[in-house]
Structure formats: structure tokens, C-alpha cells
């Protein structure tokens, strides 16, 4: 049963990453890369 909890946690994290990737700049993950690309035209 512990494996199911691990899979659920991985699914939850993957969904969060997918949402963050789709939202783009508002996400903490894409914030730094987008900032560097925007500061360099």
C-alpha cells in the first residue's frame, strides 16, 4: 500500500509541474529561465 501512496505523490507533483509549465512565467520553475531570456533580447 505504501507503493500506491508513492505513486499518488508522484502524480500530484507531476500535475503541479505540468500546471506550472503551462502557466509559464507565474510558475517558480519557469520564472528564472524566462527572466534570463527576457533580459537578453
C-alpha positions as CSV (number, residue, x, y, z in Angstrom):
1,X,0.0,0.0,0.0
2,X,3.0,2.3,0.5
3,X,3.7,2.0,-3.2
4,X,0.3,3.4,-4.0
5,X,1.0,6.4,-1.8
6,X,4.3,7.0,-3.6
7,X,2.6,6.8,-7.0
8,X,-0.1,9.3,-5.8
9,X,2.6,11.7,-4.6
10,X,4.5,11.4,-7.9
11,X,1.2,12.0,-9.8
12,X,0.5,15.1,-7.6
13,X,4.0,16.5,-8.2
14,X,3.8,15.8,-11.9
15,X,0.4,17.6,-12.1
16,X,1.9,20.6,-10.3
17,X,4.9,20.7,-12.6
18,X,2.6,20.4,-15.7
19,X,0.4,23.3,-14.4
20,X,3.5,25.4,-13.6
21,X,4.9,24.6,-17.1
22,X,1.6,25.6,-18.8
23,X,1.2,28.8,-16.8
24,X,4.7,29.8,-17.7
25,X,6.1,32.9,-16.0
26,X,3.8,32.8,-13.0
27,X,5.4,29.4,-12.1
28,X,8.5,29.4,-9.9
29,X,10.1,26.8,-12.2
30,X,10.0,28.9,-15.4
31,X,10.5,32.2,-13.6
32,X,14.3,32.2,-13.7
33,X,14.7,30.9,-17.3
34,X,12.1,33.3,-18.7
35,X,13.7,36.2,-16.8
36,X,17.1,35.5,-18.3
37,X,15.6,35.1,-21.8
38,X,13.6,38.3,-21.4
39,X,16.5,40.4,-20.1
40,X,18.5,39.3,-23.2
41,X,16.6,40.5,-26.3
